[in-house]
Amino acid sequence: MKTVLITGATSGIGKATAVLLARHQYRLIICGRRKEILETLESDLAKHTQITSLVFDVKDKDSVFKAISSLPEDFSKIDILINNAGNAHGLDPIQTGNTDDWDAMIDINVKGLLYVSKAILPQMTERKSGHIINIGSTAAKEVYPNGNVYCASKHAVDAITQGMRIDLNAFGIKVGGIHPGMVHTAFSEVRFKGDTDRADNVYKGFQPLLAEDIADIIHFVISRPYHVNIADLMVLSTAQATSTIVNKNL
């Protein structure tokens, strides 16, 4: 049984991935900031697999290392890391952007991914085995109006993923990036700071991707034979051509 650690597991893609992988009997470590949600999810999924949870904020370096080092023996050997935690704050032109929003996106999307990876990589390099999947975005592949810092943070995720794959090649560790387009989760509600009407409007008039769609793809990627590494994968709904071109007549 392989052990998978998933960050950002309390909602959206992370939660959907935990649910699917539990049903396929992966041993799970689910991570997030909201203890009650994690405990409920852990209780629900315990009927399917071995599971534990860790409460920490990925941008808090000390908490990341402390939490991961506290794992019980049965969960200490992590075979697969899914760096899913991420966020978008605001959708403003660079000249009026909020610096707190910038800090949040860089701290979580970039530094948080690095901290969690750094905490887990030593055991993977020692064993000369492991698989890392970084969840990026179409914003990692293009820049759109008012996306400035968010796009920069996801471009950084893409660059880090490529750098990881190069640096870890000598250890036989697989590294890949999955870059979803518009997925109907709480993403836009967070971006627009609780403005549900504005968030809901993002997905009106077409069928966006669902969190379960990305979870299914993650399961496919991690279930390939050892000699197969899905290195870079962009996923769009049929209605979406780019980050800004969406056919709302389908």
C-alpha positions as CSV (number, residue, x, y, z in Angstrom):
1,M,0.0,0.0,0.0
2,K,1.5,3.4,-1.1
3,T,1.3,6.4,1.2
4,V,0.1,9.7,-0.2
5,L,0.4,13.1,1.4
6,I,-2.1,15.7,0.1
7,T,-1.9,19.4,1.0
8,G,-5.0,21.5,0.8
9,A,-7.2,18.5,1.4
10,T,-10.1,20.3,3.2
11,S,-11.9,21.3,0.0
12,G,-11.9,21.3,-3.8
13,I,-9.3,19.3,-5.7
14,G,-7.5,18.1,-2.6
15,K,-10.6,16.8,-0.9
16,A,-11.9,15.1,-4.1
17,T,-8.5,13.5,-4.5
18,A,-8.5,12.2,-1.0
19,V,-11.9,10.7,-1.4
20,L,-11.0,8.9,-4.7
21,L,-7.6,7.6,-3.5
22,A,-9.2,6.3,-0.3
23,R,-11.5,4.2,-2.3
24,H,-8.5,2.8,-4.2
25,Q,-6.8,1.8,-0.9
26,Y,-4.0,4.3,-0.8
27,R,-2.8,5.1,2.7
28,L,-3.5,8.8,3.2
29,I,-2.1,11.8,5.0
30,I,-4.5,14.7,4.5
31,C,-3.3,18.2,5.4
32,G,-4.9,21.6,5.8
33,R,-5.5,24.5,8.1
34,R,-9.1,23.6,9.2
35,K,-8.9,21.0,11.9
36,E,-12.6,20.2,12.2
37,I,-13.0,19.6,8.5
38,L,-9.9,17.4,8.4
39,E,-11.2,15.4,11.3
40,T,-14.6,14.9,9.7
41,L,-13.0,13.8,6.4
42,E,-10.6,11.5,8.2
43,S,-13.5,9.9,10.0
44,D,-15.5,9.5,6.7
45,L,-12.6,7.9,4.8
46,A,-11.3,5.6,7.6
47,K,-13.8,3.0,6.5
48,H,-11.9,2.7,3.2
49,T,-8.3,3.0,4.1
50,Q,-5.6,3.9,6.7
51,I,-5.7,7.6,7.1
52,T,-4.3,10.4,9.4
53,S,-4.4,14.1,9.2
54,L,-2.0,17.0,9.9
55,V,-3.1,20.5,10.7
56,F,-0.7,23.2,9.5
57,D,-0.5,26.2,7.2
58,V,1.9,25.5,4.3
59,K,3.3,29.1,4.5
60,D,4.4,28.5,8.1
61,K,7.8,26.8,7.6
62,D,8.3,25.7,11.2
63,S,4.8,24.2,11.4
64,V,5.3,22.3,8.2
65,F,8.5,20.7,9.4
66,K,7.1,20.0,12.9
67,A,3.9,18.4,11.6
68,I,5.6,16.2,9.0
69,S,8.2,15.0,11.5
70,S,5.4,14.1,13.9
71,L,3.9,11.4,11.7
72,P,3.5,8.0,13.3
73,E,5.7,5.2,12.0
74,D,3.0,3.6,9.8
75,F,2.7,6.9,7.9
76,S,6.3,8.1,7.9
77,K,7.3,6.6,4.6
78,I,5.7,8.9,2.0
79,D,5.7,7.5,-1.5
80,I,3.7,10.2,-3.2
81,L,3.5,13.9,-2.5
82,I,0.6,16.0,-4.0
83,N,1.4,19.7,-3.6
84,N,-2.2,20.9,-4.1
85,A,-2.5,23.8,-1.6
86,G,-2.7,27.1,-3.5
87,N,-4.8,30.2,-3.8
88,A,-5.6,33.3,-5.7
89,H,-6.3,36.6,-4.0
90,G,-7.8,39.5,-6.0
91,L,-8.0,40.2,-9.7
92,D,-6.5,43.6,-10.0
93,P,-4.1,45.4,-12.4
94,I,-0.6,45.6,-11.1
95,Q,-0.7,49.3,-10.3
96,T,-3.6,48.9,-7.9
97,G,-2.8,45.4,-6.6
98,N,-3.0,44.7,-2.8
99,T,0.4,43.8,-1.4
100,D,-1.2,41.6,1.2
101,D,-2.7,39.6,-1.7
102,W,0.6,39.4,-3.4
103,D,2.3,38.1,-0.2
104,A,-0.5,35.5,0.3
105,M,-0.1,34.1,-3.2
106,I,3.7,33.9,-3.2
107,D,3.8,32.6,0.4
108,I,1.3,29.8,-0.3
109,N,1.7,28.9,-4.0
110,V,5.5,29.1,-4.1
111,K,7.1,29.1,-0.7
112,G,4.5,26.7,0.8
113,L,5.1,24.2,-2.0
114,L,8.9,24.4,-1.4
115,Y,8.6,24.0,2.4
116,V,6.5,20.8,2.1
117,S,8.7,19.4,-0.6
118,K,11.8,20.1,1.5
119,A,10.4,18.4,4.5
120,I,9.7,15.2,2.5
121,L,12.5,15.0,-0.1
122,P,15.3,13.7,2.2
123,Q,13.5,10.4,2.7
124,M,12.7,10.1,-1.0
125,T,16.3,10.7,-2.0
126,E,17.6,8.3,0.6
127,R,15.3,5.6,-0.7
128,K,15.8,6.6,-4.3
129,S,12.1,6.4,-5.0
130,G,9.1,8.7,-4.8
131,H,6.6,10.7,-6.9
132,I,5.8,14.4,-6.6
133,I,2.9,16.1,-8.3
134,N,2.6,19.8,-8.2
135,I,-0.8,21.3,-9.0
136,G,-0.3,24.4,-11.2
137,S,-2.8,26.1,-13.4
138,T,-3.3,27.3,-17.0
139,A,-1.9,30.5,-15.4
140,A,1.4,28.7,-15.3
141,K,1.4,28.7,-19.1
142,E,0.1,32.1,-20.0
143,V,-0.5,35.5,-18.5
144,Y,-4.0,37.1,-18.6
145,P,-5.2,40.7,-17.8
146,N,-5.1,41.4,-14.0
147,G,-3.5,38.0,-13.4
148,N,0.0,39.5,-12.9
149,V,1.2,38.1,-9.5
150,Y,-1.1,35.0,-9.5
151,C,0.2,34.1,-12.9
152,A,3.8,34.7,-11.7
153,S,3.3,32.4,-8.8
154,K,2.0,29.6,-11.0
155,H,4.8,30.2,-13.5
156,A,7.1,29.7,-10.6
157,V,5.4,26.4,-9.7
158,D,6.0,25.3,-13.3
159,A,9.6,26.3,-13.2
160,I,10.1,24.6,-9.8
161,T,8.5,21.4,-11.1
162,Q,10.9,21.3,-14.1
163,G,13.9,22.1,-11.8
164,M,12.8,19.3,-9.4
165,R,12.6,16.8,-12.3
166,I,16.1,17.7,-13.3
167,D,17.6,17.7,-9.8
168,L,15.9,14.5,-8.7
169,N,16.4,12.5,-11.9
170,A,19.5,10.9,-10.4
171,F,17.4,9.5,-7.5
172,G,14.8,7.9,-9.7
173,I,12.1,10.2,-8.3
174,K,9.2,11.0,-10.7
175,V,8.1,14.7,-10.8
176,G,5.1,16.1,-12.8
177,G,2.9,19.1,-13.0
178,I,-0.9,19.1,-13.6
179,H,-2.3,22.4,-14.8
180,P,-6.1,22.7,-14.6
181,G,-8.2,25.4,-16.3
182,M,-11.4,26.6,-14.7
183,V,-12.5,24.2,-12.0
184,H,-15.8,24.8,-10.1
185,T,-14.5,24.9,-6.5
186,A,-14.2,27.6,-3.9
187,F,-11.3,29.1,-5.8
188,S,-13.2,32.1,-7.2
189,E,-14.9,32.7,-3.9
190,V,-11.5,33.0,-2.2
191,R,-10.2,35.1,-5.0
192,F,-13.1,37.5,-4.7
193,K,-13.0,37.5,-0.9
194,G,-16.4,36.0,-0.2
195,D,-18.3,37.7,-3.0
196,T,-20.4,34.6,-4.0
197,D,-22.3,36.4,-6.7
198,R,-19.1,37.4,-8.5
199,A,-17.6,34.0,-7.9
200,D,-20.6,32.1,-9.2
201,N,-20.7,34.3,-12.4
202,V,-17.3,32.9,-13.4
203,Y,-18.8,29.5,-14.1
204,K,-22.2,30.6,-15.5
205,G,-23.2,29.6,-19.1
206,F,-20.8,26.6,-19.6
207,Q,-19.7,23.4,-18.0
208,P,-16.4,23.9,-16.1
209,L,-14.2,21.2,-14.8
210,L,-15.1,19.6,-11.5
211,A,-12.8,18.8,-8.7
212,E,-13.6,15.1,-9.3
213,D,-12.3,15.4,-12.9
214,I,-8.9,16.5,-11.6
215,A,-8.9,13.9,-8.9
216,D,-9.5,11.2,-11.6
217,I,-6.5,12.5,-13.6
218,I,-4.3,12.6,-10.5
219,H,-5.2,8.9,-9.8
220,F,-4.3,8.1,-13.4
221,V,-1.0,9.8,-13.2
222,I,0.1,8.1,-9.9
223,S,-1.1,4.7,-11.1
224,R,1.2,4.5,-14.1
225,P,4.0,2.0,-14.1
226,Y,7.3,3.1,-12.6
227,H,8.9,3.7,-16.0
228,V,6.1,6.1,-17.1
229,N,6.1,9.7,-15.8
230,I,3.4,12.1,-16.8
231,A,5.7,15.2,-16.7
232,D,3.4,18.0,-17.7
233,L,-0.3,18.0,-18.3
234,M,-2.8,20.8,-19.0
235,V,-6.5,20.1,-18.6
236,L,-9.3,22.3,-19.9
237,S,-13.0,22.0,-20.1
238,T,-14.3,21.6,-23.7
239,A,-15.7,25.1,-23.5
240,Q,-12.4,26.7,-22.5
241,A,-9.7,27.5,-25.1
242,T,-7.4,29.7,-23.0
243,S,-7.6,31.4,-19.5
244,T,-9.8,34.1,-21.0
245,I,-11.6,32.5,-24.0
246,V,-14.6,30.5,-22.9
247,N,-17.5,29.5,-25.2
248,K,-20.6,30.1,-23.1
249,N,-22.9,29.0,-25.9
250,L,-22.1,25.2,-25.6
